[in-house]
Structures are given as structure tokens and as C-alpha cells.
Amino acid sequence: MHMKLIAHVNADGEIRALIATPDEKRNMMLIASPGVQVCEIAGHGFKRKTLDLDELHKLLETHTVEITPARGKLVRSRKKSR
């Protein structure tokens, strides 16, 4: 079993929030604020069922998302720490 990674993303690819859940049937509802998109991160490379908060925080600080119609692709960026 792998993990599903869902992101709230600004139009410029900045990740506003991440949701990580085991990749099995889940019911969830995500509501994004105006100007923010919700997408599933494809090909994230994580093989475990969960990520800890430090790992999620690091992704927020070091990556952006390349937006495609229904999925996002995690890409390393040179974002400055917040």
C-alpha cells in the first residue's frame, strides 16, 4: 500500500497545505479558498503509508507543484524558508 498526497496549491505552484493518507478507499472533502487549487500529487516517490509532520513541513519549504489539469507533479524549487 502506498500513500496518497493531496495539495492545496496557488496558481504559481506554491504549496499552501498538504494532506497525506494511505492509498486506499477514503472519503474526504477538500475546500480550497479562492485562487487555490486542490490536486493529487502524482509520482511523489513515497512508498510508506504515512509521513510525519517534519517530512510534510520540509516538502512545503522545499518544493512547488507543477499544475496539470487534474494532478500535480512535485518539483524541487529554491524557495526560501518562511
C-alpha positions, -999 to +999 in steps of 0.1 A: +000+000+000+013+035-009+004+070+002-019+095-015-007+131-013-031+159-019-021+196-020-037+230-019-017+250-044-015+286-055-016+294-093+022+299-092+027+263-078+033+273-041+020+246-018-003+261+008-012+228+025-006+190+022-028+161+031-012+126+033-034+095+036-029+058+029-038+050-008-070+030-001-106+040-003-111+072+016-140+096+017-128+132+021-139+166+011-114+194+004-125+230+001-099+255-012-100+292-006-104+315-037-073+313-060-062+280-045-064+247-064-066+212-050-047+184-067-033+150-062+005+148-063+014+122-088+048+103-087+058+117-053+080+087-047+069+080-011+064+042-006+053+043+030+017+046+042+023+078+062+047+108+065+054+126+098+049+163+103+086+171+098+086+155+064+054+173+053+069+206+066+101+200+046+081+194+014+063+227+020+096+245+024+115+229-005+090+221-033+064+236-055+038+219-077+037+219-115+000+221-122-016+199-148-054+196-154-062+172-125-029+162-109+002+180-097+038+169-100+061+177-071+092+196-082+122+208-061+124+245-060+147+270-044+121+286-022+133+305+008+122+294+042+091+311+056 
